[in-house]
Amino acid sequence: MITLDQAKMHLRVIHDDEDTAISAMIAAATMAAADYLNLDEMPDPMPAPVQAAILLQVADLYENRERQADKPFHGNPTYFLLLNPYKVMEV
C-alpha cells in the first residue's frame, strides 16, 4: 500500500492542506492499477514497479485535477510498462 507520506514525498508536497485529496488520489490510483492488473486486491507486499506505477498515477491526478478537454488522452507508457509484467491474463 502506498502511504500518504510516500505520495507526498513523490509529489514534493510538504504541507498538510491537501492530505485528504492526496489520500483519495492514492485510493483511486491503487484501484485503477488493481483493475488493470485484473486483481481483486493488491499483493502485500506490493512489488516496487507496481508502487512506482501507482505513484505516477497519483502525480498525474495531482497535476491534472481539471478535465482536459483541449488535449487528447494517451496515458503514460511508463505506467503500462511497469504494470504489464504483473498483469493477470484472463482466459
Secondary structure by P-SEA (a helix, b strand, c coil): cccaaaaaaaaccccccaaaaaaaaaaaaaaaaaaaaccccccccccaaaaaaaaaaaaaaaacccccccccccccaaaaaaccccccccc
